[in-house]
Amino acid sequence: MNLYSLYGEPKIIIFIKKSKDGTKLLGIKKLVHKC
């Protein structure tokens, strides 16, 4: 389930992942929704 795909436009999602060490990793993911 991806709410960003409902817009039908390329969206940039910034997600934060916590590693086993407890550090926060910032990642940038581009989602392109094809109609």
PQR file with spaces between the fields and no chain letter, atoms N, CA, C, O and H, PARSE charges and radii, in Angstrom:
ATOM       1  N    MET     1       0.845   -1.203    0.000 -0.4000 1.5000
ATOM       2  CA   MET     1       0.000    0.000    0.000 -0.0000 2.0000
ATOM       3  C    MET     1       0.874    1.244    0.000  0.5500 1.7000
ATOM       4  O    MET     1       1.604    1.511    0.955 -0.5500 1.4000
ATOM       5  N    ASN     2       0.786    2.004   -1.095 -0.4000 1.5000
ATOM       6  CA   ASN     2       1.586    3.216   -1.190 -0.0000 2.0000
ATOM       7  C    ASN     2       0.675    4.410   -1.440  0.5500 1.7000
ATOM       8  O    ASN     2       0.036    4.501   -2.488 -0.5500 1.4000
ATOM       9  H    ASN     2       0.193    1.787   -1.870  0.4000 1.0000
ATOM      10  N    LEU     3       0.616    5.321   -0.479 -0.4000 1.5000
ATOM      11  CA   LEU     3      -0.273    6.476   -0.589 -0.0000 2.0000
ATOM      12  C    LEU     3       0.247    7.492   -1.597  0.5500 1.7000
ATOM      13  O    LEU     3      -0.530    8.261   -2.163 -0.5500 1.4000
ATOM      14  H    LEU     3       1.135    5.247    0.373  0.4000 1.0000
ATOM      15  N    TYR     4       1.562    7.497   -1.823 -0.4000 1.5000
ATOM      16  CA   TYR     4       2.161    8.480   -2.712 -0.0000 2.0000
ATOM      17  C    TYR     4       1.806    8.214   -4.169  0.5500 1.7000
ATOM      18  O    TYR     4       1.836    9.124   -4.997 -0.5500 1.4000
ATOM      19  H    TYR     4       2.193    6.872   -1.363  0.4000 1.0000
ATOM      20  N    SER     5       1.467    6.957   -4.480 -0.4000 1.5000
ATOM      21  CA   SER     5       1.165    6.591   -5.861 -0.0000 2.0000
ATOM      22  C    SER     5      -0.208    7.112   -6.286  0.5500 1.7000
ATOM      23  O    SER     5      -0.546    7.099   -7.469 -0.5500 1.4000
ATOM      24  H    SER     5       1.442    6.218   -3.807  0.4000 1.0000
ATOM      25  N    LEU     6      -0.987    7.566   -5.317 -0.4000 1.5000
ATOM      26  CA   LEU     6      -2.330    8.051   -5.616 -0.0000 2.0000
ATOM      27  C    LEU     6      -2.302    9.399   -6.331  0.5500 1.7000
ATOM      28  O    LEU     6      -3.253    9.762   -7.024 -0.5500 1.4000
ATOM      29  H    LEU     6      -0.712    7.576   -4.356  0.4000 1.0000
ATOM      30  N    TYR     7      -1.211   10.134   -6.159 -0.4000 1.5000
ATOM      31  CA   TYR     7      -1.111   11.454   -6.765 -0.0000 2.0000
ATOM      32  C    TYR     7      -0.854   11.357   -8.263  0.5500 1.7000
ATOM      33  O    TYR     7      -1.235   12.249   -9.020 -0.5500 1.4000
ATOM      34  H    TYR     7      -0.439    9.839   -5.596  0.4000 1.0000
ATOM      35  N    GLY     8      -0.207   10.271   -8.692 -0.4000 1.5000
ATOM      36  CA   GLY     8       0.076   10.085  -10.108 -0.0000 2.0000
ATOM      37  C    GLY     8       1.244   10.943  -10.559  0.5500 1.7000
ATOM      38  O    GLY     8       1.457   11.120  -11.759 -0.5500 1.4000
ATOM      39  H    GLY     8       0.102    9.546   -8.077  0.4000 1.0000
ATOM      40  N    GLU     9       2.004   11.479   -9.608 -0.4000 1.5000
ATOM      41  CA   GLU     9       3.156   12.317   -9.934 -0.0000 2.0000
ATOM      42  C    GLU     9       4.387   11.771   -9.233  0.5500 1.7000
ATOM      43  O    GLU     9       4.285   11.151   -8.175 -0.5500 1.4000
ATOM      44  H    GLU     9       1.830   11.335   -8.634  0.4000 1.0000
ATOM      45  N    PRO    10       5.566   12.008   -9.836 -0.5600 1.5000
ATOM      46  CA   PRO    10       6.826   11.571   -9.221  0.2800 2.0000
ATOM      47  C    PRO    10       6.991   12.205   -7.844  0.5500 1.7000
ATOM      48  O    PRO    10       6.951   13.428   -7.710 -0.5500 1.4000
ATOM      49  N    LYS    11       7.172   11.388   -6.842 -0.4000 1.5000
ATOM      50  CA   LYS    11       7.311   11.901   -5.482 -0.0000 2.0000
ATOM      51  C    LYS    11       8.648   11.472   -4.890  0.5500 1.7000
ATOM      52  O    LYS    11       9.166   10.402   -5.209 -0.5500 1.4000
ATOM      53  H    LYS    11       7.204   10.394   -6.951  0.4000 1.0000
ATOM      54  N    ILE    12       9.195   12.313   -4.030 -0.4000 1.5000
ATOM      55  CA   ILE    12      10.439   11.973   -3.352 -0.0000 2.0000
ATOM      56  C    ILE    12      10.131   11.643   -1.897  0.5500 1.7000
ATOM      57  O    ILE    12       9.607   12.471   -1.152 -0.5500 1.4000
ATOM      58  H    ILE    12       8.774   13.182   -3.771  0.4000 1.0000
ATOM      59  N    ILE    13      10.466   10.423   -1.511 -0.4000 1.5000
ATOM      60  CA   ILE    13      10.177    9.994   -0.142 -0.0000 2.0000
ATOM      61  C    ILE    13      11.466    9.904    0.673  0.5500 1.7000
ATOM      62  O    ILE    13      12.427    9.250    0.267 -0.5500 1.4000
ATOM      63  H    ILE    13      10.892    9.751   -2.116  0.4000 1.0000
ATOM      64  N    ILE    14      11.472   10.559    1.812 -0.4000 1.5000
ATOM      65  CA   ILE    14      12.632   10.487    2.697 -0.0000 2.0000
ATOM      66  C    ILE    14      12.291    9.581    3.870  0.5500 1.7000
ATOM      67  O    ILE    14      11.416    9.891    4.679 -0.5500 1.4000
ATOM      68  H    ILE    14      10.692   11.090    2.143  0.4000 1.0000
ATOM      69  N    PHE    15      12.991    8.464    3.947 -0.4000 1.5000
ATOM      70  CA   PHE    15      12.688    7.517    5.007 -0.0000 2.0000
ATOM      71  C    PHE    15      13.872    7.382    5.952  0.5500 1.7000
ATOM      72  O    PHE    15      15.026    7.490    5.537 -0.5500 1.4000
ATOM      73  H    PHE    15      13.702    8.213    3.290  0.4000 1.0000
ATOM      74  N    ILE    16      13.582    7.149    7.211 -0.4000 1.5000
ATOM      75  CA   ILE    16      14.635    7.012    8.213 -0.0000 2.0000
ATOM      76  C    ILE    16      14.692    5.569    8.705  0.5500 1.7000
ATOM      77  O    ILE    16      13.712    5.031    9.221 -0.5500 1.4000
ATOM      78  H    ILE    16      12.645    7.062    7.549  0.4000 1.0000
ATOM      79  N    LYS    17      15.849    4.965    8.534 -0.4000 1.5000
ATOM      80  CA   LYS    17      16.008    3.592    8.993 -0.0000 2.0000
ATOM      81  C    LYS    17      16.933    3.546   10.195  0.5500 1.7000
ATOM      82  O    LYS    17      17.976    4.199   10.218 -0.5500 1.4000
ATOM      83  H    LYS    17      16.644    5.403    8.115  0.4000 1.0000
ATOM      84  N    LYS    18      16.542    2.773   11.185 -0.4000 1.5000
ATOM      85  CA   LYS    18      17.391    2.631   12.356 -0.0000 2.0000
ATOM      86  C    LYS    18      18.206    1.355   12.230  0.5500 1.7000
ATOM      87  O    LYS    18      17.659    0.262   12.080 -0.5500 1.4000
ATOM      88  H    LYS    18      15.695    2.242   11.166  0.4000 1.0000
ATOM      89  N    SER    19      19.522    1.512   12.293 -0.4000 1.5000
ATOM      90  CA   SER    19      20.391    0.347   12.187 -0.0000 2.0000
ATOM      91  C    SER    19      20.479   -0.359   13.531  0.5500 1.7000
ATOM      92  O    SER    19      19.938    0.116   14.530 -0.5500 1.4000
ATOM      93  H    SER    19      19.966    2.400   12.414  0.4000 1.0000
ATOM      94  N    LYS    20      21.159   -1.491   13.548 -0.4000 1.5000
ATOM      95  CA   LYS    20      21.268   -2.267   14.789 -0.0000 2.0000
ATOM      96  C    LYS    20      22.061   -1.511   15.851  0.5500 1.7000
ATOM      97  O    LYS    20      21.910   -1.757   17.048 -0.5500 1.4000
ATOM      98  H    LYS    20      21.598   -1.877   12.737  0.4000 1.0000
ATOM      99  N    ASP    21      22.911   -0.587   15.396 -0.4000 1.5000
ATOM     100  CA   ASP    21      23.734    0.184   16.327 -0.0000 2.0000
ATOM     101  C    ASP    21      22.942    1.328   16.949  0.5500 1.7000
ATOM     102  O    ASP    21      23.385    1.952   17.913 -0.5500 1.4000
ATOM     103  H    ASP    21      23.034   -0.388   14.423  0.4000 1.0000
ATOM     104  N    GLY    22      21.756    1.599   16.383 -0.4000 1.5000
ATOM     105  CA   GLY    22      20.926    2.664   16.924 -0.0000 2.0000
ATOM     106  C    GLY    22      21.108    3.968   16.175  0.5500 1.7000
ATOM     107  O    GLY    22      20.519    4.986   16.539 -0.5500 1.4000
ATOM     108  H    GLY    22      21.395    1.092   15.600  0.4000 1.0000
ATOM     109  N    THR    23      21.925    3.940   15.127 -0.4000 1.5000
ATOM     110  CA   THR    23      22.132    5.152   14.339 -0.0000 2.0000
ATOM     111  C    THR    23      21.019    5.287   13.307  0.5500 1.7000
ATOM     112  O    THR    23      20.466    4.291   12.841 -0.5500 1.4000
ATOM     113  H    THR    23      22.403    3.113   14.832  0.4000 1.0000
ATOM     114  N    LYS    24      20.700    6.516   12.957 -0.4000 1.5000
ATOM     115  CA   LYS    24      19.628    6.747   11.994 -0.0000 2.0000
ATOM     116  C    LYS    24      20.219    6.978   10.602  0.5500 1.7000
ATOM     117  O    LYS    24      21.094    7.823   10.415 -0.5500 1.4000
ATOM     118  H    LYS    24      21.149    7.326   13.335  0.4000 1.0000
ATOM     119  N    LEU    25      19.722    6.211    9.636 -0.4000 1.5000
ATOM     120  CA   LEU    25      20.204    6.366    8.271 -0.0000 2.0000
ATOM     121  C    LEU    25      19.143    7.067    7.434  0.5500 1.7000
ATOM     122  O    LEU    25      17.990    6.639    7.386 -0.5500 1.4000
ATOM     123  H    LEU    25      19.011    5.525    9.788  0.4000 1.0000
ATOM     124  N    LEU    26      19.550    8.161    6.769 -0.4000 1.5000
ATOM     125  CA   LEU    26      18.611    8.892    5.933 -0.0000 2.0000
ATOM     126  C    LEU    26      18.720    8.408    4.498  0.5500 1.7000
ATOM     127  O    LEU    26      19.811    8.359    3.929 -0.5500 1.4000
ATOM     128  H    LEU    26      20.487    8.509    6.808  0.4000 1.0000
ATOM     129  N    GLY    27      17.586    8.051    3.921 -0.4000 1.5000
ATOM     130  CA   GLY    27      17.600    7.567    2.548 -0.0000 2.0000
ATOM     131  C    GLY    27      16.580    8.314    1.715  0.5500 1.7000
ATOM     132  O    GLY    27      15.499    8.655    2.194 -0.5500 1.4000
ATOM     133  H    GLY    27      16.701    8.090    4.383  0.4000 1.0000
ATOM     134  N    ILE    28      16.932    8.569    0.457 -0.4000 1.5000
ATOM     135  CA   ILE    28      16.008    9.262   -0.433 -0.0000 2.0000
ATOM     136  C    ILE    28      15.555    8.308   -1.534  0.5500 1.7000
ATOM     137  O    ILE    28      16.376    7.749   -2.261 -0.5500 1.4000
ATOM     138  H    ILE    28      17.810    8.293    0.067  0.4000 1.0000
ATOM     139  N    LYS    29      14.269    8.132   -1.647 -0.4000 1.5000
ATOM     140  CA   LYS    29      13.744    7.210   -2.645 -0.0000 2.0000
ATOM     141  C    LYS    29      12.773    7.932   -3.567  0.5500 1.7000
ATOM     142  O    LYS    29      11.852    8.609   -3.110 -0.5500 1.4000
ATOM     143  H    LYS    29      13.602    8.586   -1.056  0.4000 1.0000
ATOM     144  N    LYS    30      12.987    7.780   -4.868 -0.4000 1.5000
ATOM     145  CA   LYS    30      12.096    8.415   -5.837 -0.0000 2.0000
ATOM     146  C    LYS    30      11.087    7.400   -6.349  0.5500 1.7000
ATOM     147  O    LYS    30      11.452    6.311   -6.792 -0.5500 1.4000
ATOM     148  H    LYS    30      13.735    7.230   -5.240  0.4000 1.0000
ATOM     149  N    LEU    31       9.824    7.767   -6.283 -0.4000 1.5000
ATOM     150  CA   LEU    31       8.783    6.880   -6.788 -0.0000 2.0000
ATOM     151  C    LEU    31       8.108    7.505   -7.997  0.5500 1.7000
ATOM     152  O    LEU    31       7.591    8.620   -7.930 -0.5500 1.4000
ATOM     153  H    LEU    31       9.527    8.651   -5.922  0.4000 1.0000
ATOM     154  N    VAL    32       8.120    6.777   -9.096 -0.4000 1.5000
ATOM     155  CA   VAL    32       7.470    7.275  -10.307 -0.0000 2.0000
ATOM     156  C    VAL    32       6.238    6.431  -10.600  0.5500 1.7000
ATOM     157  O    VAL    32       6.333    5.229  -10.846 -0.5500 1.4000
ATOM     158  H    VAL    32       8.540    5.871   -9.151  0.4000 1.0000
ATOM     159  N    HIS    33       5.087    7.079  -10.568 -0.4000 1.5000
ATOM     160  CA   HIS    33       3.840    6.356  -10.804 -0.0000 2.0000
ATOM     161  C    HIS    33       3.443    6.469  -12.272  0.5500 1.7000
ATOM     162  O    HIS    33       3.233    7.568  -12.785 -0.5500 1.4000
ATOM     163  H    HIS    33       5.010    8.056  -10.369  0.4000 1.0000
ATOM     164  N    LYS    34       3.344    5.337  -12.936 -0.4000 1.5000
ATOM     165  CA   LYS    34       2.956    5.335  -14.345 -0.0000 2.0000
ATOM     166  C    LYS    34       1.459    5.088  -14.466  0.5500 1.7000
ATOM     167  O    LYS    34       0.940    4.089  -13.967 -0.5500 1.4000
ATOM     168  H    LYS    34       3.514    4.444  -12.519  0.4000 1.0000
ATOM     169  N    CYS    35       0.778    6.001  -15.128 -0.4000 1.5000
ATOM     170  CA   CYS    35      -0.665    5.841  -15.296 -0.0000 2.0000
ATOM     171  C    CYS    35      -0.942    4.896  -16.466  0.5500 1.7000
ATOM     172  O    CYS    35      -2.102    4.624  -16.778 -0.5500 1.4000
ATOM     173  H    CYS    35       1.199    6.812  -15.533  0.4000 1.0000
